[in-house]
Amino acid sequence: MLSRMNELKNLIKGRLWLPGDAGFDEARTPWNLSVNQPVAAVVEATGADDVAATVGYAALHGLTVTAQASGHGAVAAEGVILLRTHLMDGVEIADGVARVGAGAKWGEVLAAAGPLGLTGLAGSSPVVSVAGYTLGGGVGWFGRKYGLASSRVLAADVVDAAGARARVTAESDPELFWALRGGGGDFVVVTGLEFALDPAPVLYGGRVTWPLERAPEVLAAYREVTARAPEELTVWFDLMKFPGAPGFVAIDCTYLGEHPGELLRPFDAIGGTISDSRAVLPVADLGSICAEPTDPTPGAGRVELLTGLDDAVADVLLADPIDPLISVQVRHLGGALSRPSGGAAGRFTEPYLAYMVGAPLPGTAERMDALSKALVPHTSGRKPYTMLHPGEQAAAAFDASALARLRDLKRARDPHGVIRANYPVLGA
């Protein structure tokens, strides 16, 4: 196979790495350093022509391609051609519409949109790729006001399973357009996205922290605040414990406006704060609120969608220390996220999301298992596609009718399995 793979080198302008080449191990390593990707080759694409040549080559030789800009959601994909798209990172904004390459990151989009009084529907990290996040739905900071990131997609430039380039819109290919709005990257390789931006002339946000013993008070205030929060306000609750440091409790918030007034008053009534970074901030600084790592790091996670946040759920969250996890976070959903998105991602009727994060250390998986099991009476069983983790399957992200529709599309458009998403709709 290696000798045959060398033929691909003459078809692309970018770089090709094969096992044994200097730099191969670095090229195949995703952002999540805990995931080993035993791929057959790595192609670093310089543009859509390289993507088309790679997919066409794979189709001709019975191979499989998986596309990856950063690898935040990577899983162990064995024997495939790993198509790196990070060099395709152009960002253009005109008339309230962003046009981005497959490798563009959210921080780059927000930096360009913010000075115009606009925002994309980004999540908590500025280094996550726009394409991967959006293709999977994208549950972000401003989702309560504006909905899923996928709902804003206007067009996609793609390469199909035969290696042909196309532009997909609601008019040109309605079924594929529907699938690309939240159904993942299992059908075509996306080389560029065009999506509508939303108003954010002023943004208020930040983090407040307290000693861990204040957690019951903070959670009680969180339940009170989120029960009456307008869609412009989003608040997340965090239990956090970094290795070698005392645990603490925090709330992270954004408000689309100059100040939320009395809406956060219940938190202000809790004494003993350690820090408070809340202020008016540029949209480009959205990632500073959670201050997640921006360099590659090993990690493990688990997500559960909560059907409520009553006393029983509060008791589960506060019953035991979160060690060895680093964070147990509750995100407020609702608002526009509960309304139809117009795409495969559908909508989220669950009002809250529990997000567990830890390093891949002994005891981490067991602690996540125990917490997930304890929450089972209060979870729906569904998972956001972009928050699936190794061991889970795409079927968990969709209702039965959407899953059947996605599977039919996969069989029709890619019957030989040339393109593989991190979480294929036809199973593992």
C-alpha positions as CSV (number, residue, x, y, z in Angstrom):
1,M,0.0,0.0,0.0
2,L,2.8,2.4,0.8
3,S,4.2,2.3,-2.7
4,R,0.8,2.9,-4.1
5,M,0.3,5.8,-1.7
6,N,3.3,7.5,-3.2
7,E,1.3,8.1,-6.4
8,L,-0.9,10.5,-4.4
9,K,2.1,12.7,-3.8
10,N,2.1,13.7,-7.5
11,L,-1.6,14.6,-7.5
12,I,-1.6,17.2,-4.7
13,K,0.2,20.5,-4.0
14,G,0.2,19.9,-0.3
15,R,2.3,17.4,1.7
16,L,1.9,13.7,2.0
17,W,3.2,11.8,5.1
18,L,3.5,8.0,5.1
19,P,4.4,5.7,8.1
20,G,8.1,6.0,8.6
21,D,8.4,9.5,7.3
22,A,9.9,12.2,9.5
23,G,7.0,14.1,10.9
24,F,4.3,11.4,10.3
25,D,3.6,10.9,13.9
26,E,3.2,14.6,14.5
27,A,1.0,15.0,11.5
28,R,-1.4,12.2,12.5
29,T,-1.7,13.4,16.1
30,P,-5.0,15.2,16.9
31,W,-5.6,18.1,19.3
32,N,-6.8,15.6,21.8
33,L,-3.5,13.9,22.6
34,S,-5.1,11.0,24.3
35,V,-6.4,9.7,20.9
36,N,-4.1,7.5,18.9
37,Q,-4.9,7.6,15.1
38,P,-3.2,4.7,13.4
39,V,-3.9,6.1,9.9
40,A,-2.4,4.9,6.6
41,A,-1.3,8.3,5.4
42,V,-1.7,12.0,6.2
43,V,-2.5,14.6,3.5
44,E,-2.1,18.3,4.4
45,A,-4.4,20.0,1.9
46,T,-3.6,23.4,0.6
47,G,-7.0,23.9,-1.0
48,A,-10.1,22.3,-2.4
49,D,-8.2,20.8,-5.4
50,D,-6.0,18.8,-3.0
51,V,-9.2,17.6,-1.2
52,A,-10.8,16.5,-4.5
53,A,-7.6,14.8,-5.7
54,T,-7.3,12.9,-2.4
55,V,-10.9,11.8,-2.3
56,G,-10.9,10.8,-5.9
57,Y,-7.7,8.8,-5.4
58,A,-9.3,7.0,-2.4
59,A,-12.4,6.2,-4.4
60,L,-10.4,4.7,-7.2
61,H,-8.3,2.5,-4.9
62,G,-11.0,1.4,-2.4
63,L,-9.6,3.6,0.4
64,T,-11.3,5.8,3.0
65,V,-10.7,9.4,3.9
66,T,-11.5,11.2,7.1
67,A,-11.2,15.0,7.2
68,Q,-9.9,16.8,10.2
69,A,-8.9,20.4,10.8
70,S,-7.9,20.3,14.5
71,G,-8.9,17.0,15.9
72,H,-10.9,18.2,19.0
73,G,-13.4,15.4,18.4
74,A,-11.0,12.8,17.1
75,V,-11.5,9.1,17.5
76,A,-9.1,6.2,16.6
77,A,-9.5,5.8,12.9
78,E,-7.4,2.9,11.6
79,G,-6.0,2.5,8.1
80,V,-7.6,5.7,6.6
81,I,-6.2,8.7,4.8
82,L,-6.3,11.5,7.3
83,L,-7.0,14.7,5.4
84,R,-5.7,17.7,7.3
85,T,-7.5,20.9,6.3
86,H,-6.0,23.4,8.8
87,L,-4.2,25.4,6.1
88,M,-7.6,26.2,4.5
89,D,-8.3,28.8,7.1
90,G,-9.5,31.9,5.1
91,V,-12.2,34.1,6.7
92,E,-14.2,36.7,4.8
93,I,-17.1,38.7,6.0
94,A,-19.5,40.8,3.9
95,D,-23.1,41.9,4.3
96,G,-23.5,40.0,7.5
97,V,-22.3,36.7,6.0
98,A,-19.1,34.8,6.9
99,R,-17.3,32.7,4.3
100,V,-14.7,30.5,5.8
101,G,-12.4,27.7,4.8
102,A,-12.6,24.2,6.3
103,G,-9.7,25.0,8.6
104,A,-10.9,28.3,10.0
105,K,-11.2,28.5,13.8
106,W,-13.9,30.3,15.8
107,G,-11.5,32.8,17.3
108,E,-10.6,34.0,13.8
109,V,-14.3,34.4,12.9
110,L,-15.1,36.3,16.1
111,A,-12.1,38.6,15.7
112,A,-13.4,39.6,12.2
113,A,-17.1,39.8,13.1
114,G,-16.9,41.5,16.5
115,P,-15.8,45.0,15.3
116,L,-18.8,44.9,12.9
117,G,-21.2,44.3,15.9
118,L,-21.7,40.7,14.8
119,T,-21.0,37.3,16.1
120,G,-21.0,33.7,14.9
121,L,-22.6,31.1,17.2
122,A,-19.4,29.9,18.7
123,G,-18.8,27.6,21.7
124,S,-16.4,27.9,24.6
125,S,-13.1,27.5,22.8
126,P,-11.6,29.9,20.2
127,V,-9.4,27.1,18.6
128,V,-12.2,24.7,17.6
129,S,-12.7,24.6,13.9
130,V,-15.9,26.3,12.5
131,A,-16.6,23.5,10.0
132,G,-16.5,20.5,12.3
133,Y,-18.4,22.3,15.1
134,T,-21.1,23.6,12.7
135,L,-21.6,20.3,10.8
136,G,-22.4,18.6,14.1
137,G,-25.0,21.2,15.1
138,G,-22.9,23.5,17.4
139,V,-24.4,24.2,20.8
140,G,-22.8,27.5,21.8
141,W,-22.9,30.5,24.0
142,F,-25.6,32.4,22.1
143,G,-27.7,29.3,21.2
144,R,-30.5,30.4,23.6
145,K,-31.0,33.6,21.6
146,Y,-30.1,32.5,18.1
147,G,-30.2,28.6,18.0
148,L,-27.7,26.1,16.7
149,A,-24.7,27.2,14.6
150,S,-25.9,24.8,11.9
151,S,-29.1,26.7,11.5
152,R,-27.2,29.6,10.1
153,V,-25.5,27.7,7.3
154,L,-26.4,29.2,3.8
155,A,-24.1,27.2,1.6
156,A,-21.3,24.7,1.6
157,D,-18.5,24.0,-0.8
158,V,-17.9,20.2,-0.9
159,V,-16.2,17.3,-2.5
160,D,-18.4,14.3,-2.9
161,A,-17.4,10.6,-2.6
162,A,-16.3,10.4,-6.2
163,G,-13.9,13.4,-5.8
164,A,-16.2,15.9,-7.6
165,R,-16.5,19.5,-6.3
166,A,-19.9,21.1,-5.8
167,R,-21.7,23.9,-4.0
168,V,-24.6,22.9,-1.9
169,T,-27.5,25.1,-1.0
170,A,-31.1,24.6,0.0
171,E,-32.0,25.0,-3.7
172,S,-29.3,23.0,-5.4
173,D,-29.4,19.9,-3.2
174,P,-32.0,20.2,-0.4
175,E,-31.4,16.7,1.1
176,L,-27.7,17.1,1.5
177,F,-28.1,20.7,2.7
178,W,-30.4,19.4,5.4
179,A,-27.9,16.7,6.4
180,L,-25.0,19.2,6.5
181,R,-26.9,21.3,9.0
182,G,-26.1,19.2,12.0
183,G,-25.8,15.6,10.6
184,G,-22.0,15.5,10.7
185,G,-19.3,15.1,8.1
186,D,-20.1,11.6,6.9
187,F,-21.5,12.4,3.4
188,V,-19.0,14.8,1.7
189,V,-15.8,16.6,2.6
190,V,-16.6,20.2,3.3
191,T,-14.0,22.6,2.0
192,G,-15.8,25.9,2.8
193,L,-18.9,27.2,4.6
194,E,-21.0,30.3,4.2
195,F,-23.2,31.2,7.1
196,A,-25.2,34.2,8.5
197,L,-23.9,36.1,11.4
198,D,-26.0,37.5,14.2
199,P,-26.1,40.9,16.0
200,A,-23.9,41.3,19.1
201,P,-23.3,45.1,19.3
202,V,-22.4,44.8,23.0
203,L,-21.4,41.7,25.0
204,Y,-21.2,41.3,28.8
205,G,-19.7,38.2,30.3
206,G,-17.2,36.6,32.6
207,R,-16.6,34.1,35.4
208,V,-17.3,34.3,39.2
209,T,-15.6,31.8,41.5
210,W,-16.1,30.8,45.2
211,P,-14.6,28.3,47.5
212,L,-16.0,24.8,47.0
213,E,-18.0,24.9,50.2
214,R,-20.3,27.5,48.6
215,A,-21.4,25.1,45.9
216,P,-24.9,24.4,47.4
217,E,-25.6,28.1,47.6
218,V,-24.3,28.7,44.1
219,L,-26.3,25.9,42.6
220,A,-29.4,27.1,44.3
221,A,-28.9,30.6,42.9
222,Y,-28.2,29.0,39.5
223,R,-31.5,27.2,39.5
224,E,-33.2,30.4,40.4
225,V,-31.5,32.5,37.8
226,T,-31.9,30.1,34.9
227,A,-35.6,29.5,35.7
228,R,-36.4,33.1,34.7
229,A,-33.4,34.0,32.4
230,P,-34.3,35.7,29.1
231,E,-32.8,34.3,25.9
232,E,-30.1,37.0,25.9
233,L,-28.6,35.5,29.1
234,T,-26.7,32.2,29.3
235,V,-25.2,30.9,32.5
236,W,-23.2,27.8,33.1
237,F,-22.5,26.2,36.5
238,D,-19.0,24.7,37.2
239,L,-17.6,22.4,39.8
240,M,-13.8,22.4,39.2
241,K,-10.8,20.6,40.7
242,F,-7.3,21.0,39.2
243,P,-4.6,18.5,40.3
244,G,-2.7,19.8,43.3
245,A,-5.1,22.7,43.9
246,P,-8.2,23.1,46.0
247,G,-11.5,22.7,44.3
248,F,-13.8,25.7,43.6
249,V,-17.2,26.4,42.2
250,A,-17.9,29.0,39.4
251,I,-20.5,30.4,37.2
252,D,-19.8,31.5,33.6
253,C,-22.1,33.9,31.9
254,T,-22.8,35.9,28.7
255,Y,-25.4,38.5,28.2
256,L,-26.2,40.1,24.8
257,G,-26.3,43.7,26.1
258,E,-24.4,46.1,28.3
259,H,-25.5,44.7,31.7
260,P,-28.0,42.1,32.8
261,G,-29.3,44.3,35.6
262,E,-30.9,42.4,38.4
263,L,-30.9,39.1,36.6
264,L,-27.7,37.9,38.3
265,R,-28.5,39.3,41.7
266,P,-28.8,35.9,43.4
267,F,-25.1,35.3,42.7
268,D,-24.1,38.7,44.0
269,A,-25.8,37.9,47.3
270,I,-23.4,35.0,47.9
271,G,-20.3,36.1,49.8
272,G,-16.7,35.0,49.8
273,T,-16.0,35.3,46.1
274,I,-12.5,34.4,45.0
275,S,-12.6,36.2,41.7
276,D,-15.1,38.0,39.4
277,S,-14.2,38.8,35.8
278,R,-17.6,40.0,34.6
279,A,-17.4,43.0,32.4
280,V,-18.3,44.3,28.9
281,L,-15.9,42.5,26.6
282,P,-15.2,42.2,22.9
283,V,-16.8,39.3,21.1
284,A,-13.3,38.2,20.1
285,D,-12.6,37.6,23.8
286,L,-15.5,35.1,24.2
287,G,-13.0,32.2,24.8
288,S,-11.5,34.0,27.8
289,I,-14.6,33.3,29.9
290,C,-13.9,29.6,30.3
291,A,-10.2,29.9,29.6
292,E,-10.0,26.4,28.2
293,P,-6.6,25.1,26.9
294,T,-5.7,26.4,23.5
295,D,-2.7,24.1,23.0
296,P,-3.2,20.3,22.3
297,T,-3.8,18.4,25.4
298,P,-5.0,14.9,26.5
299,G,-8.6,14.7,27.7
300,A,-11.6,12.6,28.3
301,G,-15.3,13.7,28.5
302,R,-18.9,12.7,28.8
303,V,-22.1,14.6,28.2
304,E,-25.6,14.0,29.4
305,L,-28.7,16.0,28.5
306,L,-30.8,16.7,31.6
307,T,-34.6,16.7,31.6
308,G,-34.5,19.0,34.6
309,L,-32.5,20.4,37.5
310,D,-34.6,19.6,40.5
311,D,-33.5,18.8,44.1
312,A,-32.7,15.2,43.1
313,V,-30.3,16.3,40.4
314,A,-28.7,18.8,42.7
315,D,-28.1,16.1,45.2
316,V,-26.4,14.0,42.7
317,L,-24.1,16.8,41.5
318,L,-23.1,17.8,45.0
319,A,-23.1,14.3,46.7
320,D,-19.4,13.5,46.2
321,P,-16.1,15.2,45.3
322,I,-15.6,15.3,41.5
323,D,-12.1,13.9,41.7
324,P,-10.4,12.7,39.6
325,L,-12.4,14.8,37.1
326,I,-11.3,18.3,36.4
327,S,-14.8,19.7,35.8
328,V,-18.4,18.9,36.0
329,Q,-20.4,21.7,34.3
330,V,-24.1,22.3,33.8
331,R,-25.0,24.4,30.8
332,H,-28.4,26.1,30.5
333,L,-30.1,25.3,27.1
334,G,-33.7,26.2,26.2
335,G,-34.8,29.3,24.2
336,A,-34.0,29.0,20.5
337,L,-32.3,25.7,21.0
338,S,-35.7,24.2,21.8
339,R,-37.1,25.3,18.5
340,P,-36.7,23.5,15.2
341,S,-33.3,24.2,13.6
342,G,-34.3,23.3,10.0
343,G,-31.6,20.7,9.8
344,A,-30.6,17.2,10.8
345,A,-29.6,18.4,14.4
346,G,-33.3,19.0,15.1
347,R,-33.8,20.7,18.4
348,F,-33.1,20.2,22.1
349,T,-36.1,20.0,24.3
350,E,-33.8,19.2,27.4
351,P,-33.3,22.4,29.4
352,Y,-29.8,21.6,30.7
353,L,-26.6,19.8,29.7
354,A,-24.1,18.1,32.1
355,Y,-20.6,18.1,30.8
356,M,-17.9,16.1,32.5
357,V,-14.2,16.6,31.7
358,G,-11.1,14.9,33.0
359,A,-7.6,13.8,32.1
360,P,-7.3,10.2,30.8
361,L,-6.0,8.9,34.2
362,P,-7.0,5.9,36.3
363,G,-10.4,6.4,37.8
364,T,-11.6,9.0,35.3
365,A,-13.8,6.7,33.3
366,E,-15.2,5.1,36.4
367,R,-16.1,8.4,37.9
368,M,-17.8,9.5,34.8
369,D,-19.7,6.2,34.6
370,A,-20.8,6.6,38.2
371,L,-22.1,10.1,37.8
372,S,-23.8,9.3,34.5
373,K,-25.5,6.3,36.1
374,A,-26.7,8.4,39.1
375,L,-28.1,11.0,36.7
376,V,-30.0,8.4,34.5
377,P,-33.5,9.0,36.0
378,H,-33.0,12.7,34.9
379,T,-31.4,12.3,31.5
380,S,-32.9,11.8,28.0
381,G,-30.2,9.5,26.6
382,R,-29.6,11.8,23.6
383,K,-26.2,13.4,23.0
384,P,-25.2,16.4,21.0
385,Y,-23.2,15.2,17.9
386,T,-20.3,17.5,18.6
387,M,-20.1,16.2,22.2
388,L,-20.0,12.5,21.4
389,H,-16.9,10.8,22.9
390,P,-15.0,7.6,22.0
391,G,-17.2,4.5,22.6
392,E,-20.4,6.4,21.7
393,Q,-22.2,6.3,18.3
394,A,-23.9,8.8,16.0
395,A,-27.2,7.1,16.7
396,A,-27.3,8.7,20.1
397,A,-27.4,12.2,18.5
398,F,-30.5,11.9,16.4
399,D,-34.2,10.9,16.7
400,A,-35.2,7.8,14.8
401,S,-36.6,9.5,11.7
402,A,-33.6,11.8,11.3
403,L,-31.2,8.9,11.8
404,A,-33.0,6.8,9.1
405,R,-32.9,9.8,6.7
406,L,-29.2,10.3,7.3
407,R,-28.5,6.6,6.8
408,D,-30.4,6.5,3.5
409,L,-28.4,9.5,2.3
410,K,-25.1,7.9,3.2
411,R,-26.0,4.7,1.3
412,A,-27.1,6.7,-1.7
413,R,-24.2,9.2,-1.8
414,D,-21.3,7.2,-0.5
415,P,-22.2,3.5,-1.0
416,H,-18.5,2.4,-0.9
417,G,-17.7,4.3,2.3
418,V,-15.1,6.5,0.9
419,I,-15.7,9.3,3.4
420,R,-15.7,8.6,7.2
421,A,-16.8,11.0,9.9
422,N,-15.5,10.6,13.5
423,Y,-18.9,9.1,14.3
424,P,-20.3,7.4,11.2
425,V,-24.1,7.4,10.9
426,L,-24.1,3.7,9.9
427,G,-22.4,2.7,13.1
428,A,-18.9,2.1,14.3
